[in-house]
């Protein structure tokens, strides 16, 4: 597991626990889910930006296939 993933996991747990203690278990779970969705959004945008910086324009699967074909 990468450091970025561990940081996101810690953020999800901390936010969920703090909101759970302050506002109740249901709000804690909702807050944790919101942070999880935000992390997924941020990471997908980061991946897309990295792919675009590399010059890849299509989908991740198509880019992988093209890269492997070029290696042959």
N, C-alpha and C positions, 0 to 999 in steps of 0.2 A: 504494500500500500504506500502511495507516495505521500510526501509531506503535505501537499495541498489537500489531498483527501482526508488526512488526519486532522488538519485544521478545520475543514468543513464539518467533519464528524464532531469535533469538540464544540464548534459553534452551535450545531444543532442540539446537542445534548445540554449545553449550558443554557441556551435560550429556552429550551423546553422545560428544564428544571426550575429556572428562575420564575418563569411565567406560571408554572404549576404551583409553586409555593405562594406566589402573590395573588393569582386569580383563580386557581382551581385546576383540577386535572384536565378537564376538557379543553380549557384555553391553553394549557401547556402543550397538549398534543397538537392543537391547531397551530400554535406558534412554531412548534418544531417542524410541522409539515410545510409551513410558509417558508421557513429558512431552507428546508430541503429543496423546495421548488426554486427558490432564488439561487441556490448553489448550482443546481442543474442548468438554469438559464445562463448564469455567468460562465460556467465551464464549457457549455456548447458554443457560446459566442467566442470564447478564447480559442477553442479548437478550430472554429471556422476562420478566425483571424490568422491563426498559424498556417492553416491550409492555404489561405489566400496569399499570404506572404511567400509561400513556397511556389506559388504559381499554379496551384491546383484550382480548377474551376468547377468541376463536376461534383458529384456526390462522393462521399468517403469511399464507398465500395468501388466505384468506377476509377477513382484515383489510385486505389490499391492495385487493382487489376492492371491499369496502365503502367504503374511503376514496376510491377513484376514482369510485364511483357518487355519493358525496356531493358531489364537486367539480362534477358536471354540473349 
